[in-house]
Amino acid sequence: MKIEDVYQFFREPPPIYLNKELTVCYVLSILLQGDSCGTQLIQKLETEYPNYRLSDTVLYSALKFLEDEGAVSSYWKKVEGRGRPRRMYLVCPKWQSQARELASLWQKYADGQI
């Protein structure tokens, strides 16, 4: 390592990988806008929040947690131009209020307010 590496780190910091707790809040914030599949959730994060990344493992662990809690449900959908159906996720009606509350935590975190 050279001292220039330290300066380079702060000029172009590496992406921050979301943990499961943040991922739960992020996923709910996106699903409140409409149904989505896992691939779209990852792509949207990288597009809208370029400083953050999300691994498949953490994403699907968070989605499983949300399904087990009854917060989200899923269904299969054939997507144009794709060979196989995609598993789509949506927020369950009874979870709308709590989902908005958790989504606001993501927004505050992503905006640097937490």
N, C-alpha and C positions, 0 to 999 in steps of 0.2 A: 504494500500500500504506500501511496505517496500522499503528501499533504494536498495535492491537487484533487485527489480522490474524495477528500472530505468536502471540498468546495463543490465538486461535481455532484455529490450526493444531495446537497441543499439546492443546487440549481435545478436538478432534475430528480426529485425524490422518487424512489421506487413506489409502485402501487401498493395500496393497503388492502390486504385480504380480509373480507368480512368474516366474523365469527358467526356462530349459529344464532345468537341473540339478535345481532344486527340484521342478519339475513331474514329472520322471521318478520321483523318490522319492515324491511325493504320489500319483501314479497307481498305483504299485505298492502303496502302503499301502491304497488303496481296492479295487483288484482282488483283493488277498488276502482281502478280505471277501466277494467275489462278483463275477460278471460285471457289466459296466457299459458304457453307451454314453457318448460324449463329452459330450452335453448333461447327463447325470446327474453326470458328474465335475465339471463346472463348477458346477452347482447345489449339489452336496454341499459343495464348498469354500466357497461363499458362505454356506451355512447353518451348517456346523460351524466355520468359521474366518472370521468376518465381517470381519476386518482384512485378508484376502487376496483377491486377484482373479486370474483366469486368462484370458488371451485365447485365442480359438479358434486363432490362428496358432501360439502356443507349445504349446498342448495337442496339436494334431495333428502338430506337428513332433516332440514328445516321444514320442507314440504310434508314429510312423513309425520313430523311432530304436529304440524297444523291440521293434518287429516285426523290424527289420533285424538286431537282436542275437539274436533268437530267444527273447526274454524273454516276449513276449505274442503271442497269436494272436487272430484275430477271426473272427466269423461273422455272418450276417445273421439278424435275428429280427423277426418281425411283432409289433408292439406294439398291444395293444387300444386302440382310439380314435384311432390314428394311421393316416394314409393310406399312408405308405411304411414299409418295414422299416428298422430301426435296425441300425447296425453295432455289435456287441457285442464287447468285449475281455475277455480272461481271461489269467491268468498261466500260462505253460507249466509242466508238472510238474517238469521238470529245473531250473527257475529258482526254485522255491519258497524255498530257503534264501537265495540271494542277494537275492531280492525282500524277504524279511523283514529282512535286514541293511540294505538301502537304505531300506525303509519306516521303520526305527527312526531313521535319520538325519532323515527328515521330521519324525517325532514330536519328536525333540530340538530341531530347529529351531523348530517351531511352538510348543513349550513354552518357548522362550527359553533353552534350555540350550546352544545353539551360537551 
